[in-house]
Amino acid sequence: MGQALAGAFLKAGHPTTVWNRTAAKAEQLVAGGARLAPTVGDALQASPLTIVCVTDYGAVHELISENDLEGTTLINLTSGTSAQAREAAERGARYLDGAIMAIPPAIGTAEAVILLSGPHADFAEHEQALGVLGTVTYLGADPGLASLYDAAGLAMMWSVLNAWLQGTALLRTAGVDAATFAPFAREIATGVAGWLPGYAEQVDRGAFPAEVSALETDARAMAHLVEESEAAGVNAELPRLIKTLADRAIAAGHGGEQYPVLIEEFVTSRDG
């Protein structure tokens, strides 16, 4: 990923200094016009903008703890937690924390979504330069927001994929292959995505009128999914988990409300 980031700056004509613990990994970038810094400190002082993308926050702290950060805005694109991002921001540098929602080949294209959070003035100063990396979105002053958005996005991604795999496994028992199911599944996913704005309004209001269906009605369909999975010999852990959440909400008196009322189950899990 570091090579892709540096490569995007080079392609856009920005003077670029690179450093890697293994210098040989930077050879292609140097051949493309980058300057190889002999030390981390030299790299930090080479530009008013420094991008860090390493294995984890421990590596970030190791790299910068003994170096002077004055004169540079540090943008950390290392994956981590919101708590780690806030801790890093407290170390005194002009600091933005970020998350890369893309694979390396997408860097430098509009498909690469780069999330950033931290002081707006620091973002605004470098917004144009950062734009060469992809679609850059500023989320707010809290340096932990980018990591939180990253985690929330991963929750969405894996939940959608696991749901698709559950359905694919069910249909395989009837001889339907994944490629045949995929277009139908995409339509379902797109349809459900269309519900999100309205459901978000209910969550933010804390009111969940059953405008489409009541949770107790959904729970009956969940029971059918569990039964179908078990009868087909397909792993039923995921639909059972979904139904467990619904059953708890119904037991708490929310059966007549709409599905987003389950937000309370997730908040309870967090607090517990």
ZIJOZI-V207994 format. One record per residue. RES is the residue in one small letter. SS is DSSP state (H for helix, E for strand, L for the rest). PHI is phi in degrees with one decimal (* if undefined). D_LAST is the distance of its C-alpha to the last C-alpha in whole Angstrom. Layout:
RES/SS/PHI/D_LAST, RES/SS/PHI/D_LAST
//
This chain:
m/L/*/37, g/H/-59.2/38, q/H/-64.1/42, a/H/-65.6/41, l/H/-64.7/40, a/H/-63.3/43, g/H/-62.8/45, a/H/-66.7/44, f/H/-65.4/45, l/H/-62.5/48, k/H/-61.2/49, a/L/-83.8/49, g/L/88.6/51, h/L/-83.8/49, p/L/-57.2/50, t/L/-131.4/48, t/E/-107.8/47, v/E/-125.2/45, w/L/-142.9/44, n/L/-141.7/42, r/L/-56.2/42, t/L/-104.8/44, a/H/-57.8/47, a/H/-61.2/48, k/H/-69.7/45, a/H/-96.6/47, e/H/-59.2/50, q/H/-64.0/50, l/H/-67.0/49, v/H/-62.8/51, a/H/-62.7/54, g/L/-89.6/53, g/L/117.0/53, a/L/-77.4/50, r/E/-96.1/51, l/E/-90.2/49, a/L/-80.5/48, p/L/-71.9/49, t/L/-139.1/46, v/H/-61.7/43, g/H/-59.1/44, d/H/-64.1/47, a/H/-65.3/45, l/H/-66.4/43, q/L/-90.3/46, a/L/-78.6/47, s/L/-154.6/46, p/L/-73.7/44, l/E/-132.0/41, t/E/-122.2/40, i/E/-105.5/37, v/E/-117.4/35, c/L/-145.0/34, v/L/-129.6/33, t/L/-65.0/31, d/L/-158.1/28, y/H/-69.1/27, g/H/-60.2/28, a/H/-67.5/32, v/H/-59.9/32, h/H/-62.5/31, e/H/-62.1/34, l/H/-72.6/36, i/H/-103.3/36, s/L/-62.4/35, e/L/-108.5/39, n/L/-124.3/41, d/L/-79.8/42, l/L/-98.1/40, e/L/-63.6/42, g/L/94.3/44, t/L/-129.7/41, t/E/-96.4/38, l/E/-93.0/36, i/E/-113.8/34, n/E/-99.0/31, l/L/-105.1/31, t/L/-77.7/29, s/L/-71.6/26, g/L/-173.2/23, t/L/-97.7/19, s/H/-64.3/19, a/H/-64.5/19, q/H/-65.4/22, a/H/-64.3/24, r/H/-66.5/23, e/H/-63.7/24, a/H/-63.3/27, a/H/-66.9/28, e/L/-79.7/28, r/L/-84.4/31, g/L/100.3/34, a/L/-79.1/35, r/E/-70.5/36, y/E/-134.2/33, l/E/-123.6/31, d/E/-105.5/28, g/E/-143.1/29, a/E/-139.6/28, i/E/-102.1/30, m/E/-100.8/30, a/L/-167.3/33, i/L/-94.1/35, p/H/-50.9/38, p/H/-62.6/41, a/H/-83.8/39, i/L/-60.1/39, g/L/94.1/42, t/L/-120.6/42, a/L/-65.0/40, e/L/-72.4/38, a/L/-83.3/36, v/E/-94.5/33, i/E/-114.5/32, l/E/-98.3/29, l/E/-134.9/30, s/E/-146.4/28, g/E/140.6/29, p/L/-56.9/32, h/H/-64.2/34, a/H/-61.1/38, d/H/-69.4/37, f/H/-65.0/36, a/H/-61.1/39, e/H/-61.9/42, h/H/-116.2/41, e/H/-57.1/40, q/H/-63.5/43, a/H/-64.5/43, l/H/-67.5/40, g/H/-61.7/41, v/H/-71.3/43, l/H/-79.5/40, g/L/155.2/39, t/E/-88.9/37, v/E/-95.0/35, t/E/-122.5/33, y/E/-91.6/32, l/L/-102.6/28, g/L/150.3/28, a/L/-73.9/28, d/L/-67.7/25, p/L/-64.6/25, g/L/-84.6/22, l/H/-64.2/22, a/H/-60.8/25, s/H/-66.6/22, l/H/-65.5/19, y/H/-61.3/22, d/H/-60.1/23, a/H/-63.3/19, a/H/-63.7/19, g/H/-65.4/23, l/H/-65.0/22, a/H/-60.2/19, m/H/-63.9/22, m/H/-60.2/25, w/H/-69.1/23, s/H/-65.7/22, v/H/-63.9/25, l/H/-64.8/27, n/H/-66.1/25, a/H/-64.0/26, w/H/-64.4/30, l/H/-65.0/30, q/H/-60.4/29, g/H/-64.3/31, t/H/-63.0/34, a/H/-63.1/33, l/H/-62.9/34, l/H/-70.1/37, r/H/-61.9/38, t/L/-66.8/39, a/L/-107.7/41, g/L/83.7/43, v/L/-90.9/42, d/L/-86.3/41, a/H/-62.3/38, a/H/-64.1/41, t/H/-71.7/42, f/H/-74.8/38, a/H/-54.4/37, p/H/-62.2/39, f/H/-64.4/38, a/H/-62.1/34, r/H/-64.0/35, e/H/-62.8/36, i/H/-62.0/33, a/H/-61.8/31, t/H/-66.1/33, g/H/-62.9/33, v/H/-64.0/29, a/H/-58.5/29, g/H/-66.8/31, w/H/-77.3/29, l/H/-59.4/26, p/H/-58.1/28, g/H/-66.5/28, y/H/-64.7/25, a/H/-62.5/24, e/H/-61.3/25, q/H/-64.7/24, v/H/-61.1/20, d/H/-68.6/22, r/H/-79.6/23, g/L/72.4/20, a/L/-131.1/23, f/L/-131.1/23, p/L/-63.7/27, a/L/-79.0/28, e/L/-75.2/30, v/L/-112.1/31, s/L/-154.4/29, a/L/-87.6/26, l/H/-58.0/23, e/H/-65.3/25, t/H/-71.0/28, d/H/-59.9/26, a/H/-63.3/24, r/H/-67.5/27, a/H/-67.4/28, m/H/-62.3/25, a/H/-62.5/26, h/H/-63.2/30, l/H/-65.1/28, v/H/-61.7/27, e/H/-62.2/30, e/H/-63.1/32, s/H/-64.2/30, e/H/-63.8/31, a/H/-65.9/34, a/H/-86.5/35, g/L/76.6/33, v/L/-99.5/31, n/L/-52.5/28, a/L/-108.4/25, e/H/-60.5/22, l/H/-64.8/21, p/H/-63.5/22, r/H/-65.9/21, l/H/-62.1/17, i/H/-59.5/18, k/H/-69.1/20, t/H/-60.4/16, l/H/-61.7/15, a/H/-64.0/18, d/H/-62.2/18, r/H/-65.2/15, a/H/-65.4/16, i/H/-64.6/19, a/H/-62.7/18, a/H/-85.4/16, g/H/96.8/20, h/H/-105.9/20, g/L/-61.5/22, g/L/-87.8/25, e/L/-99.9/23, q/L/-85.7/24, y/H/-47.5/22, p/H/-60.7/20, v/H/-59.5/18, l/H/-65.7/16, i/H/-53.8/14, e/H/-64.4/12, e/H/-66.6/10, f/H/-74.2/10, v/H/-66.1/9, t/H/-61.4/6, s/H/-62.0/5, r/H/-65.5/5, d/H/-71.6/4, g/L/-74.9/0
//
